[in-house]
Amino acid sequence: MLLLCSVGLLRKISFSLEWQFCGLGTLALRELETRHPDLTWYTTGQYEPAQGFYERYRHSSHSPWTDEQHPCPHF
Ligand SMILES: [Zn+2]
């Protein structure tokens, strides 16, 4: 029997400069959360350019921060 931990990890995601600030990142993460509503998507410390994005994104998402690079042993 497969036991699912329900932990997802958003780790070091980046878009090239020409694709930033156009809503694509938010759209992509929304789609991920919509497709996998049973998972909790943890966010690690991101690359500095993405930190502002995640701060804004989390205003409308429950994706929690984690200091752990491996919030679940399966990573
Ligand atoms: Zn796991």
N, CA, C, O and the ligand as a Tripos MOL2 file, in Angstrom:
@<TRIPOS>MOLECULE
protein
  301   299    76     0     0
PROTEIN
NO_CHARGES

@<TRIPOS>ATOM
      1 N           0.8520   -1.1950    0.0000 N.3       1 MET1
      2 CA          0.0000    0.0000    0.0000 C.3       1 MET1
      3 C           0.8840    1.2400    0.0000 C.2       1 MET1
      4 O           1.8430    1.3400    0.7650 O.2       1 MET1
      5 N           0.5520    2.1510   -0.8470 N.am      2 LEU2
      6 CA          1.3450    3.3860   -0.9570 C.3       2 LEU2
      7 C           0.7530    4.4620   -0.0410 C.2       2 LEU2
      8 O          -0.4180    4.8210   -0.1620 O.2       2 LEU2
      9 N           1.5640    4.9580    0.8560 N.am      3 LEU3
     10 CA          1.1290    6.0520    1.7290 C.3       3 LEU3
     11 C           1.6550    7.3590    1.1730 C.2       3 LEU3
     12 O           2.8500    7.4950    0.9080 O.2       3 LEU3
     13 N           0.7750    8.3060    0.9990 N.am      4 LEU4
     14 CA          1.1910    9.5950    0.4650 C.3       4 LEU4
     15 C           1.3230   10.6010    1.5920 C.2       4 LEU4
     16 O           0.4610   10.6890    2.4660 O.2       4 LEU4
     17 N           2.3910   11.3460    1.5650 N.am      5 CYS5
     18 CA          2.6510   12.3000    2.6460 C.3       5 CYS5
     19 C           1.9810   13.6490    2.3700 C.2       5 CYS5
     20 O           1.8460   14.4620    3.2830 O.2       5 CYS5
     21 N           1.5670   13.8950    1.1450 N.am      6 SER6
     22 CA          0.8960   15.1400    0.7730 C.3       6 SER6
     23 C           1.7980   16.3700    0.8400 C.2       6 SER6
     24 O           1.3180   17.4960    0.9780 O.2       6 SER6
     25 N           3.0970   16.1470    0.7420 N.am      7 VAL7
     26 CA          4.0370   17.2710    0.7560 C.3       7 VAL7
     27 C           4.5800   17.4910   -0.6550 C.2       7 VAL7
     28 O           5.1300   16.5820   -1.2760 O.2       7 VAL7
     29 N           4.4100   18.7220   -1.1440 N.am      8 GLY8
     30 CA          5.0320   19.1300   -2.3950 C.3       8 GLY8
     31 C           6.0580   20.1980   -2.0860 C.2       8 GLY8
     32 O           5.9550   20.8690   -1.0600 O.2       8 GLY8
     33 N           7.0310   20.3700   -2.9360 N.am      9 LEU9
     34 CA          8.1000   21.3340   -2.6610 C.3       9 LEU9
     35 C           8.3420   22.2320   -3.8670 C.2       9 LEU9
     36 O           8.6380   21.7560   -4.9630 O.2       9 LEU9
     37 N           8.2130   23.5310   -3.6500 N.am     10 LEU10
     38 CA          8.5390   24.5120   -4.6810 C.3      10 LEU10
     39 C           9.9660   24.9750   -4.3990 C.2      10 LEU10
     40 O          10.2170   25.7000   -3.4370 O.2      10 LEU10
     41 N          10.8720   24.5560   -5.2310 N.am     11 ARG11
     42 CA         12.2830   24.7560   -4.9000 C.3      11 ARG11
     43 C          13.0210   25.3930   -6.0740 C.2      11 ARG11
     44 O          13.0680   24.8390   -7.1720 O.2      11 ARG11
     45 N          13.5860   26.5500   -5.8220 N.am     12 LYS12
     46 CA         14.4820   27.2120   -6.7880 C.3      12 LYS12
     47 C          13.8630   27.3190   -8.1780 C.2      12 LYS12
     48 O          14.4950   26.9920   -9.1820 O.2      12 LYS12
     49 N          12.6330   27.7760   -8.2140 N.am     13 ILE13
     50 CA         11.9650   27.9770   -9.4990 C.3      13 ILE13
     51 C          12.3660   29.3450  -10.0350 C.2      13 ILE13
     52 O          12.4200   30.3180   -9.2830 O.2      13 ILE13
     53 N          12.6420   29.4200  -11.3180 N.am     14 SER14
     54 CA         12.9640   30.7330  -11.8900 C.3      14 SER14
     55 C          12.4400   30.8270  -13.3170 C.2      14 SER14
     56 O          12.2730   29.8260  -14.0150 O.2      14 SER14
     57 N          12.1890   32.0600  -13.7190 N.am     15 PHE15
     58 CA         11.8120   32.3410  -15.1010 C.3      15 PHE15
     59 C          12.8440   33.2830  -15.6740 C.2      15 PHE15
     60 O          13.3830   34.1170  -14.9470 O.2      15 PHE15
     61 N          13.1310   33.1730  -16.9450 N.am     16 SER16
     62 CA         14.0540   34.1260  -17.5370 C.3      16 SER16
     63 C          13.4040   35.5070  -17.5330 C.2      16 SER16
     64 O          12.1820   35.6430  -17.4810 O.2      16 SER16
     65 N          14.2560   36.5180  -17.5900 N.am     17 LEU17
     66 CA         13.8360   37.8930  -17.3350 C.3      17 LEU17
     67 C          12.6460   38.3330  -18.1860 C.2      17 LEU17
     68 O          11.7520   39.0270  -17.7010 O.2      17 LEU17
     69 N          12.6400   37.9260  -19.4570 N.am     18 GLU18
     70 CA         11.5550   38.3790  -20.3410 C.3      18 GLU18
     71 C          10.2040   37.7750  -19.9670 C.2      18 GLU18
     72 O           9.1700   38.2320  -20.4540 O.2      18 GLU18
     73 N          10.2010   36.7560  -19.1090 N.am     19 TRP19
     74 CA          8.9490   36.1340  -18.6870 C.3      19 TRP19
     75 C           8.5600   36.4990  -17.2560 C.2      19 TRP19
     76 O           7.6280   35.9280  -16.6900 O.2      19 TRP19
     77 N           9.2750   37.4460  -16.6870 N.am     20 GLN20
     78 CA          8.9330   37.8570  -15.3240 C.3      20 GLN20
     79 C           7.9470   39.0190  -15.3610 C.2      20 GLN20
     80 O           7.8580   39.7420  -16.3540 O.2      20 GLN20
     81 N           7.2180   39.1860  -14.2800 N.am     21 PHE21
     82 CA          6.2660   40.2940  -14.1030 C.3      21 PHE21
     83 C           5.1420   40.2960  -15.1350 C.2      21 PHE21
     84 O           4.5850   41.3520  -15.4340 O.2      21 PHE21
     85 N           4.7980   39.1180  -15.6880 N.am     22 CYS22
     86 CA          3.6830   39.0670  -16.6270 C.3      22 CYS22
     87 C           2.5780   38.1470  -16.1040 C.2      22 CYS22
     88 O           1.5910   37.9010  -16.7970 O.2      22 CYS22
     89 N           2.7450   37.6390  -14.8780 N.am     23 GLY23
     90 CA          1.6980   36.8010  -14.2910 C.3      23 GLY23
     91 C           1.8790   35.3150  -14.5510 C.2      23 GLY23
     92 O           1.1110   34.4970  -14.0460 O.2      23 GLY23
     93 N           2.8870   34.9630  -15.3340 N.am     24 LEU24
     94 CA          3.0740   33.5500  -15.6890 C.3      24 LEU24
     95 C           3.4070   32.6990  -14.4630 C.2      24 LEU24
     96 O           2.8970   31.5870  -14.3270 O.2      24 LEU24
     97 N           4.2530   33.2070  -13.5760 N.am     25 GLY25
     98 CA          4.6280   32.4590  -12.3760 C.3      25 GLY25
     99 C           3.4190   32.1700  -11.5080 C.2      25 GLY25
    100 O           3.2210   31.0410  -11.0590 O.2      25 GLY25
    101 N           2.6110   33.1970  -11.2740 N.am     26 THR26
    102 CA          1.3990   33.0270  -10.4690 C.3      26 THR26
    103 C           0.4620   32.0240  -11.1280 C.2      26 THR26
    104 O          -0.1010   31.1560  -10.4620 O.2      26 THR26
    105 N           0.3000   32.1490  -12.4390 N.am     27 LEU27
    106 CA         -0.5700   31.2440  -13.1920 C.3      27 LEU27
    107 C          -0.0880   29.7920  -13.0610 C.2      27 LEU27
    108 O          -0.8880   28.8770  -12.8690 O.2      27 LEU27
    109 N           1.2190   29.6020  -13.1660 N.am     28 ALA28
    110 CA          1.7940   28.2510  -13.1060 C.3      28 ALA28
    111 C           1.5650   27.6300  -11.7250 C.2      28 ALA28
    112 O           1.1760   26.4670  -11.6190 O.2      28 ALA28
    113 N           1.8060   28.4100  -10.6740 N.am     29 LEU29
    114 CA          1.6440   27.8610   -9.3250 C.3      29 LEU29
    115 C           0.1730   27.6360   -8.9920 C.2      29 LEU29
    116 O          -0.1720   26.6720   -8.3090 O.2      29 LEU29
    117 N          -0.6950   28.5270   -9.4770 N.am     30 ARG30
    118 CA         -2.1450   28.3290   -9.2940 C.3      30 ARG30
    119 C          -2.5820   27.0220   -9.9270 C.2      30 ARG30
    120 O          -3.3470   26.2530   -9.3450 O.2      30 ARG30
    121 N          -2.0800   26.7850  -11.1330 N.am     31 GLU31
    122 CA         -2.4350   25.5700  -11.8640 C.3      31 GLU31
    123 C          -1.9640   24.3380  -11.0770 C.2      31 GLU31
    124 O          -2.6850   23.3460  -10.9680 O.2      31 GLU31
    125 N          -0.7730   24.4180  -10.5460 N.am     32 LEU32
    126 CA         -0.2210   23.3220   -9.7530 C.3      32 LEU32
    127 C          -1.1050   23.0510   -8.5390 C.2      32 LEU32
    128 O          -1.4280   21.9000   -8.2460 O.2      32 LEU32
    129 N          -1.4930   24.1110   -7.8360 N.am     33 GLU33
    130 CA         -2.3300   23.9400   -6.6490 C.3      33 GLU33
    131 C          -3.7230   23.4250   -7.0180 C.2      33 GLU33
    132 O          -4.3260   22.6520   -6.2740 O.2      33 GLU33
    133 N          -4.2220   23.8610   -8.1710 N.am     34 THR34
    134 CA         -5.5430   23.4230   -8.6120 C.3      34 THR34
    135 C          -5.5320   21.9460   -9.0050 C.2      34 THR34
    136 O          -6.4650   21.2000   -8.7060 O.2      34 THR34
    137 N          -4.4560   21.5430   -9.6820 N.am     35 ARG35
    138 CA         -4.3720   20.1470  -10.1230 C.3      35 ARG35
    139 C          -4.1020   19.1840   -8.9750 C.2      35 ARG35
    140 O          -4.4710   18.0120   -9.0400 O.2      35 ARG35
    141 N          -3.4620   19.6800   -7.9310 N.am     36 HIS36
    142 CA         -3.0840   18.8130   -6.8030 C.3      36 HIS36
    143 C          -3.5540   19.4250   -5.4910 C.2      36 HIS36
    144 O          -2.7350   19.8120   -4.6570 O.2      36 HIS36
    145 N          -4.8660   19.5150   -5.3030 N.am     37 PRO37
    146 CA         -5.3950   20.2090   -4.1230 C.3      37 PRO37
    147 C          -5.1000   19.4890   -2.8160 C.2      37 PRO37
    148 O          -5.2080   20.0910   -1.7480 O.2      37 PRO37
    149 N          -4.7310   18.2130   -2.8770 N.am     38 ASP38
    150 CA         -4.4680   17.4700   -1.6430 C.3      38 ASP38
    151 C          -3.0430   17.6670   -1.1340 C.2      38 ASP38
    152 O          -2.7020   17.2280   -0.0360 O.2      38 ASP38
    153 N          -2.2160   18.3290   -1.9390 N.am     39 LEU39
    154 CA         -0.8210   18.5210   -1.5250 C.3      39 LEU39
    155 C          -0.6280   19.8850   -0.8890 C.2      39 LEU39
    156 O          -1.2580   20.8650   -1.2880 O.2      39 LEU39
    157 N           0.2400   19.9370    0.0940 N.am     40 THR40
    158 CA          0.6910   21.2090    0.6430 C.3      40 THR40
    159 C           2.0260   21.5330   -0.0190 C.2      40 THR40
    160 O           2.9980   20.7880    0.1080 O.2      40 THR40
    161 N           2.0520   22.6640   -0.7310 N.am     41 TRP41
    162 CA          3.2610   23.0340   -1.4800 C.3      41 TRP41
    163 C           4.1380   23.9280   -0.6310 C.2      41 TRP41
    164 O           3.8680   25.1190   -0.4700 O.2      41 TRP41
    165 N           5.1780   23.3470   -0.0960 N.am     42 TYR42
    166 CA          6.1240   24.1280    0.7060 C.3      42 TYR42
    167 C           7.0450   24.9320   -0.2020 C.2      42 TYR42
    168 O           7.3550   24.5300   -1.3240 O.2      42 TYR42
    169 N           7.4690   26.0710    0.3100 N.am     43 THR43
    170 CA          8.3960   26.9340   -0.4110 C.3      43 THR43
    171 C           9.6560   27.1040    0.4130 C.2      43 THR43
    172 O           9.5960   27.4920    1.5790 O.2      43 THR43
    173 N          10.7850   26.8160   -0.1860 N.am     44 THR44
    174 CA         12.0510   27.0160    0.5250 C.3      44 THR44
    175 C          12.5260   28.4390    0.3060 C.2      44 THR44
    176 O          11.9050   29.2000   -0.4350 O.2      44 THR44
    177 N          13.6280   28.7980    0.9500 N.am     45 GLY45
    178 CA         14.2690   30.0690    0.6260 C.3      45 GLY45
    179 C          14.6050   30.0400   -0.8500 C.2      45 GLY45
    180 O          15.3010   29.1370   -1.3140 O.2      45 GLY45
    181 N          14.1220   31.0110   -1.5850 N.am     46 GLN46
    182 CA         14.3070   31.0040   -3.0300 C.3      46 GLN46
    183 C          15.4930   31.8760   -3.4210 C.2      46 GLN46
    184 O          16.0480   32.5910   -2.5860 O.2      46 GLN46
    185 N          15.8730   31.8170   -4.6750 N.am     47 TYR47
    186 CA         16.8390   32.7750   -5.2020 C.3      47 TYR47
    187 C          16.3180   34.1750   -4.9190 C.2      47 TYR47
    188 O          15.1100   34.4100   -4.9300 O.2      47 TYR47
    189 N          17.2130   35.0830   -4.6730 N.am     48 GLU48
    190 CA         16.8060   36.4220   -4.2540 C.3      48 GLU48
    191 C          15.7810   37.0820   -5.1900 C.2      48 GLU48
    192 O          14.8210   37.6780   -4.7020 O.2      48 GLU48
    193 N          15.9530   36.9940   -6.5210 N.am     49 PRO49
    194 CA         14.9680   37.6530   -7.3960 C.3      49 PRO49
    195 C          13.5480   37.1030   -7.2260 C.2      49 PRO49
    196 O          12.5700   37.7890   -7.5200 O.2      49 PRO49
    197 N          13.4460   35.8510   -6.7460 N.am     50 ALA50
    198 CA         12.1160   35.2320   -6.6140 C.3      50 ALA50
    199 C          11.4880   35.4920   -5.2540 C.2      50 ALA50
    200 O          10.3050   35.2110   -5.0620 O.2      50 ALA50
    201 N          12.2410   36.0130   -4.3220 N.am     51 GLN51
    202 CA         11.7000   36.1580   -2.9750 C.3      51 GLN51
    203 C          10.5250   37.1300   -2.9360 C.2      51 GLN51
    204 O           9.5340   36.8780   -2.2510 O.2      51 GLN51
    205 N          10.6290   38.2410   -3.6700 N.am     52 GLY52
    206 CA          9.5270   39.1950   -3.7350 C.3      52 GLY52
    207 C           8.3010   38.5730   -4.3650 C.2      52 GLY52
    208 O           7.1740   38.8080   -3.9300 O.2      52 GLY52
    209 N           8.5360   37.7690   -5.4040 N.am     53 PHE53
    210 CA          7.4230   37.0820   -6.0600 C.3      53 PHE53
    211 C           6.6890   36.1990   -5.0610 C.2      53 PHE53
    212 O           5.4610   36.2300   -4.9850 O.2      53 PHE53
    213 N           7.4390   35.4130   -4.2960 N.am     54 TYR54
    214 CA          6.7880   34.5010   -3.3510 C.3      54 TYR54
    215 C           6.0800   35.2520   -2.2290 C.2      54 TYR54
    216 O           5.0180   34.8360   -1.7650 O.2      54 TYR54
    217 N           6.6750   36.3600   -1.7980 N.am     55 GLU55
    218 CA          6.0030   37.1740   -0.7780 C.3      55 GLU55
    219 C           4.6220   37.6030   -1.2910 C.2      55 GLU55
    220 O           3.6320   37.5170   -0.5640 O.2      55 GLU55
    221 N           4.5620   38.0610   -2.5380 N.am     56 ARG56
    222 CA          3.2820   38.4960   -3.1270 C.3      56 ARG56
    223 C           2.3560   37.3030   -3.3560 C.2      56 ARG56
    224 O           1.1600   37.3580   -3.0720 O.2      56 ARG56
    225 N           2.9420   36.2240   -3.8770 N.am     57 TYR57
    226 CA          2.1250   35.0520   -4.1980 C.3      57 TYR57
    227 C           1.4290   34.5070   -2.9590 C.2      57 TYR57
    228 O           0.2790   34.0730   -3.0170 O.2      57 TYR57
    229 N           2.1360   34.5370   -1.8470 N.am     58 ARG58
    230 CA          1.5940   33.9230   -0.6410 C.3      58 ARG58
    231 C           0.4760   34.7560   -0.0130 C.2      58 ARG58
    232 O          -0.1670   34.2970    0.9310 O.2      58 ARG58
    233 N           0.2300   35.9580   -0.5080 N.am     59 HIS59
    234 CA         -0.9310   36.7230   -0.0510 C.3      59 HIS59
    235 C          -2.2250   36.0120   -0.4380 C.2      59 HIS59
    236 O          -3.2560   36.1670    0.2170 O.2      59 HIS59
    237 N          -2.1530   35.2330   -1.5090 N.am     60 SER60
    238 CA         -3.3670   34.5540   -1.9750 C.3      60 SER60
    239 C          -3.1780   33.0390   -2.0120 C.2      60 SER60
    240 O          -3.9040   32.3370   -2.7170 O.2      60 SER60
    241 N          -2.2120   32.5430   -1.2610 N.am     61 SER61
    242 CA         -1.9660   31.1050   -1.2230 C.3      61 SER61
    243 C          -1.5660   30.7170    0.1980 C.2      61 SER61
    244 O          -1.0290   31.5310    0.9490 O.2      61 SER61
    245 N          -1.8340   29.4730    0.5500 N.am     62 HIS62
    246 CA         -1.4690   29.0040    1.8800 C.3      62 HIS62
    247 C          -0.1430   28.2700    1.8680 C.2      62 HIS62
    248 O           0.2370   27.6460    2.8600 O.2      62 HIS62
    249 N           0.5630   28.3420    0.7480 N.am     63 SER63
    250 CA          1.8510   27.6690    0.6290 C.3      63 SER63
    251 C           2.8000   28.1390    1.7340 C.2      63 SER63
    252 O           3.1920   29.3050    1.7560 O.2      63 SER63
    253 N           3.1710   27.2420    2.6480 N.am     64 PRO64
    254 CA          4.0000   27.6730    3.7770 C.3      64 PRO64
    255 C           5.4920   27.7090    3.4400 C.2      64 PRO64
    256 O           5.9720   26.9520    2.5960 O.2      64 PRO64
    257 N           6.2070   28.5980    4.1150 N.am     65 TRP65
    258 CA          7.6690   28.6030    4.0090 C.3      65 TRP65
    259 C           8.2210   27.4280    4.7990 C.2      65 TRP65
    260 O           7.5950   26.9580    5.7490 O.2      65 TRP65
    261 N           9.3940   26.9570    4.4010 N.am     66 THR66
    262 CA         10.1190   25.9900    5.2170 C.3      66 THR66
    263 C          11.6050   26.2950    5.1160 C.2      66 THR66
    264 O          12.1000   26.6630    4.0510 O.2      66 THR66
    265 N          12.3120   26.1400    6.2260 N.am     67 ASP67
    266 CA         13.7700   26.3140    6.2140 C.3      67 ASP67
    267 C          14.4600   25.0310    5.7780 C.2      67 ASP67
    268 O          15.6580   25.0210    5.4970 O.2      67 ASP67
    269 N          13.6910   23.9520    5.7250 N.am     68 GLU68
    270 CA         14.2730   22.6550    5.4200 C.3      68 GLU68
    271 C          14.3290   22.4450    3.9100 C.2      68 GLU68
    272 O          13.3590   22.7070    3.1990 O.2      68 GLU68
    273 N          15.4560   21.9770    3.4410 N.am     69 GLN69
    274 CA         15.5590   21.6430    2.0190 C.3      69 GLN69
    275 C          14.7960   20.3420    1.7300 C.2      69 GLN69
    276 O          14.4980   20.0380    0.5760 O.2      69 GLN69
    277 N          14.4860   19.5840    2.7800 N.am     70 HIS70
    278 CA         13.7830   18.3160    2.6190 C.3      70 HIS70
    279 C          12.6350   18.2750    3.6360 C.2      70 HIS70
    280 O          12.7670   17.6220    4.6710 O.2      70 HIS70
    281 N          11.5230   18.9500    3.3690 N.am     71 PRO71
    282 CA         10.4210   18.9740    4.3220 C.3      71 PRO71
    283 C           9.7960   17.5910    4.5460 C.2      71 PRO71
    284 O           9.0110   17.4060    5.4760 O.2      71 PRO71
    285 N          10.1410   16.6400    3.7060 N.am     72 CYS72
    286 CA          9.6960   15.2550    3.9040 C.3      72 CYS72
    287 C          10.8580   14.3490    3.4790 C.2      72 CYS72
    288 O          11.5730   14.6900    2.5360 O.2      72 CYS72
    289 N          11.0670   13.2190    4.1380 N.am     73 PRO73
    290 CA         12.1740   12.3210    3.7730 C.3      73 PRO73
    291 C          12.1380   11.8680    2.3140 C.2      73 PRO73
    292 O          13.1660   11.4530    1.7790 O.2      73 PRO73
    293 N          10.9810   11.9380    1.6630 N.am     74 HIS74
    294 CA         10.9420   11.4200    0.2860 C.3      74 HIS74
    295 C          11.6620   12.3330   -0.7040 C.2      74 HIS74
    296 O          11.8460   11.9560   -1.8610 O.2      74 HIS74
    297 N          12.0660   13.5110   -0.2790 N.am     75 PHE75
    298 CA         12.8260   14.3720   -1.1960 C.3      75 PHE75
    299 C          14.2860   13.9600   -1.2290 C.2      75 PHE75
    300 O          15.0830   14.5670   -1.9440 O.2      75 PHE75
    301 ZN          6.9180   12.7070    1.3760 Zn       76 ZN76
@<TRIPOS>BOND
     1     1     2 1
     2     2     3 1
     3     3     4 2
     4     3     5 am
     5     5     6 1
     6     6     7 1
     7     7     8 2
     8     7     9 am
     9     9    10 1
    10    10    11 1
    11    11    12 2
    12    11    13 am
    13    13    14 1
    14    14    15 1
    15    15    16 2
    16    15    17 am
    17    17    18 1
    18    18    19 1
    19    19    20 2
    20    19    21 am
    21    21    22 1
    22    22    23 1
    23    23    24 2
    24    23    25 am
    25    25    26 1
    26    26    27 1
    27    27    28 2
    28    27    29 am
    29    29    30 1
    30    30    31 1
    31    31    32 2
    32    31    33 am
    33    33    34 1
    34    34    35 1
    35    35    36 2
    36    35    37 am
    37    37    38 1
    38    38    39 1
    39    39    40 2
    40    39    41 am
    41    41    42 1
    42    42    43 1
    43    43    44 2
    44    43    45 am
    45    45    46 1
    46    46    47 1
    47    47    48 2
    48    47    49 am
    49    49    50 1
    50    50    51 1
    51    51    52 2
    52    51    53 am
    53    53    54 1
    54    54    55 1
    55    55    56 2
    56    55    57 am
    57    57    58 1
    58    58    59 1
    59    59    60 2
    60    59    61 am
    61    61    62 1
    62    62    63 1
    63    63    64 2
    64    63    65 am
    65    65    66 1
    66    66    67 1
    67    67    68 2
    68    67    69 am
    69    69    70 1
    70    70    71 1
    71    71    72 2
    72    71    73 am
    73    73    74 1
    74    74    75 1
    75    75    76 2
    76    75    77 am
    77    77    78 1
    78    78    79 1
    79    79    80 2
    80    79    81 am
    81    81    82 1
    82    82    83 1
    83    83    84 2
    84    83    85 am
    85    85    86 1
    86    86    87 1
    87    87    88 2
    88    87    89 am
    89    89    90 1
    90    90    91 1
    91    91    92 2
    92    91    93 am
    93    93    94 1
    94    94    95 1
    95    95    96 2
    96    95    97 am
    97    97    98 1
    98    98    99 1
    99    99   100 2
   100    99   101 am
   101   101   102 1
   102   102   103 1
   103   103   104 2
   104   103   105 am
   105   105   106 1
   106   106   107 1
   107   107   108 2
   108   107   109 am
   109   109   110 1
   110   110   111 1
   111   111   112 2
   112   111   113 am
   113   113   114 1
   114   114   115 1
   115   115   116 2
   116   115   117 am
   117   117   118 1
   118   118   119 1
   119   119   120 2
   120   119   121 am
   121   121   122 1
   122   122   123 1
   123   123   124 2
   124   123   125 am
   125   125   126 1
   126   126   127 1
   127   127   128 2
   128   127   129 am
   129   129   130 1
   130   130   131 1
   131   131   132 2
   132   131   133 am
   133   133   134 1
   134   134   135 1
   135   135   136 2
   136   135   137 am
   137   137   138 1
   138   138   139 1
   139   139   140 2
   140   139   141 am
   141   141   142 1
   142   142   143 1
   143   143   144 2
   144   143   145 am
   145   145   146 1
   146   146   147 1
   147   147   148 2
   148   147   149 am
   149   149   150 1
   150   150   151 1
   151   151   152 2
   152   151   153 am
   153   153   154 1
   154   154   155 1
   155   155   156 2
   156   155   157 am
   157   157   158 1
   158   158   159 1
   159   159   160 2
   160   159   161 am
   161   161   162 1
   162   162   163 1
   163   163   164 2
   164   163   165 am
   165   165   166 1
   166   166   167 1
   167   167   168 2
   168   167   169 am
   169   169   170 1
   170   170   171 1
   171   171   172 2
   172   171   173 am
   173   173   174 1
   174   174   175 1
   175   175   176 2
   176   175   177 am
   177   177   178 1
   178   178   179 1
   179   179   180 2
   180   179   181 am
   181   181   182 1
   182   182   183 1
   183   183   184 2
   184   183   185 am
   185   185   186 1
   186   186   187 1
   187   187   188 2
   188   187   189 am
   189   189   190 1
   190   190   191 1
   191   191   192 2
   192   191   193 am
   193   193   194 1
   194   194   195 1
   195   195   196 2
   196   195   197 am
   197   197   198 1
   198   198   199 1
   199   199   200 2
   200   199   201 am
   201   201   202 1
   202   202   203 1
   203   203   204 2
   204   203   205 am
   205   205   206 1
   206   206   207 1
   207   207   208 2
   208   207   209 am
   209   209   210 1
   210   210   211 1
   211   211   212 2
   212   211   213 am
   213   213   214 1
   214   214   215 1
   215   215   216 2
   216   215   217 am
   217   217   218 1
   218   218   219 1
   219   219   220 2
   220   219   221 am
   221   221   222 1
   222   222   223 1
   223   223   224 2
   224   223   225 am
   225   225   226 1
   226   226   227 1
   227   227   228 2
   228   227   229 am
   229   229   230 1
   230   230   231 1
   231   231   232 2
   232   231   233 am
   233   233   234 1
   234   234   235 1
   235   235   236 2
   236   235   237 am
   237   237   238 1
   238   238   239 1
   239   239   240 2
   240   239   241 am
   241   241   242 1
   242   242   243 1
   243   243   244 2
   244   243   245 am
   245   245   246 1
   246   246   247 1
   247   247   248 2
   248   247   249 am
   249   249   250 1
   250   250   251 1
   251   251   252 2
   252   251   253 am
   253   253   254 1
   254   254   255 1
   255   255   256 2
   256   255   257 am
   257   257   258 1
   258   258   259 1
   259   259   260 2
   260   259   261 am
   261   261   262 1
   262   262   263 1
   263   263   264 2
   264   263   265 am
   265   265   266 1
   266   266   267 1
   267   267   268 2
   268   267   269 am
   269   269   270 1
   270   270   271 1
   271   271   272 2
   272   271   273 am
   273   273   274 1
   274   274   275 1
   275   275   276 2
   276   275   277 am
   277   277   278 1
   278   278   279 1
   279   279   280 2
   280   279   281 am
   281   281   282 1
   282   282   283 1
   283   283   284 2
   284   283   285 am
   285   285   286 1
   286   286   287 1
   287   287   288 2
   288   287   289 am
   289   289   290 1
   290   290   291 1
   291   291   292 2
   292   291   293 am
   293   293   294 1
   294   294   295 1
   295   295   296 2
   296   295   297 am
   297   297   298 1
   298   298   299 1
   299   299   300 2
@<TRIPOS>SUBSTRUCTURE
     1 MET1         2 RESIDUE 1 A MET
     2 LEU2         6 RESIDUE 1 A LEU
     3 LEU3        10 RESIDUE 1 A LEU
     4 LEU4        14 RESIDUE 1 A LEU
     5 CYS5        18 RESIDUE 1 A CYS
     6 SER6        22 RESIDUE 1 A SER
     7 VAL7        26 RESIDUE 1 A VAL
     8 GLY8        30 RESIDUE 1 A GLY
     9 LEU9        34 RESIDUE 1 A LEU
    10 LEU10       38 RESIDUE 1 A LEU
    11 ARG11       42 RESIDUE 1 A ARG
    12 LYS12       46 RESIDUE 1 A LYS
    13 ILE13       50 RESIDUE 1 A ILE
    14 SER14       54 RESIDUE 1 A SER
    15 PHE15       58 RESIDUE 1 A PHE
    16 SER16       62 RESIDUE 1 A SER
    17 LEU17       66 RESIDUE 1 A LEU
    18 GLU18       70 RESIDUE 1 A GLU
    19 TRP19       74 RESIDUE 1 A TRP
    20 GLN20       78 RESIDUE 1 A GLN
    21 PHE21       82 RESIDUE 1 A PHE
    22 CYS22       86 RESIDUE 1 A CYS
    23 GLY23       90 RESIDUE 1 A GLY
    24 LEU24       94 RESIDUE 1 A LEU
    25 GLY25       98 RESIDUE 1 A GLY
    26 THR26      102 RESIDUE 1 A THR
    27 LEU27      106 RESIDUE 1 A LEU
    28 ALA28      110 RESIDUE 1 A ALA
    29 LEU29      114 RESIDUE 1 A LEU
    30 ARG30      118 RESIDUE 1 A ARG
    31 GLU31      122 RESIDUE 1 A GLU
    32 LEU32      126 RESIDUE 1 A LEU
    33 GLU33      130 RESIDUE 1 A GLU
    34 THR34      134 RESIDUE 1 A THR
    35 ARG35      138 RESIDUE 1 A ARG
    36 HIS36      142 RESIDUE 1 A HIS
    37 PRO37      146 RESIDUE 1 A PRO
    38 ASP38      150 RESIDUE 1 A ASP
    39 LEU39      154 RESIDUE 1 A LEU
    40 THR40      158 RESIDUE 1 A THR
    41 TRP41      162 RESIDUE 1 A TRP
    42 TYR42      166 RESIDUE 1 A TYR
    43 THR43      170 RESIDUE 1 A THR
    44 THR44      174 RESIDUE 1 A THR
    45 GLY45      178 RESIDUE 1 A GLY
    46 GLN46      182 RESIDUE 1 A GLN
    47 TYR47      186 RESIDUE 1 A TYR
    48 GLU48      190 RESIDUE 1 A GLU
    49 PRO49      194 RESIDUE 1 A PRO
    50 ALA50      198 RESIDUE 1 A ALA
    51 GLN51      202 RESIDUE 1 A GLN
    52 GLY52      206 RESIDUE 1 A GLY
    53 PHE53      210 RESIDUE 1 A PHE
    54 TYR54      214 RESIDUE 1 A TYR
    55 GLU55      218 RESIDUE 1 A GLU
    56 ARG56      222 RESIDUE 1 A ARG
    57 TYR57      226 RESIDUE 1 A TYR
    58 ARG58      230 RESIDUE 1 A ARG
    59 HIS59      234 RESIDUE 1 A HIS
    60 SER60      238 RESIDUE 1 A SER
    61 SER61      242 RESIDUE 1 A SER
    62 HIS62      246 RESIDUE 1 A HIS
    63 SER63      250 RESIDUE 1 A SER
    64 PRO64      254 RESIDUE 1 A PRO
    65 TRP65      258 RESIDUE 1 A TRP
    66 THR66      262 RESIDUE 1 A THR
    67 ASP67      266 RESIDUE 1 A ASP
    68 GLU68      270 RESIDUE 1 A GLU
    69 GLN69      274 RESIDUE 1 A GLN
    70 HIS70      278 RESIDUE 1 A HIS
    71 PRO71      282 RESIDUE 1 A PRO
    72 CYS72      286 RESIDUE 1 A CYS
    73 PRO73      290 RESIDUE 1 A PRO
    74 HIS74      294 RESIDUE 1 A HIS
    75 PHE75      298 RESIDUE 1 A PHE
    76 ZN76       301 GROUP 0 **** ****
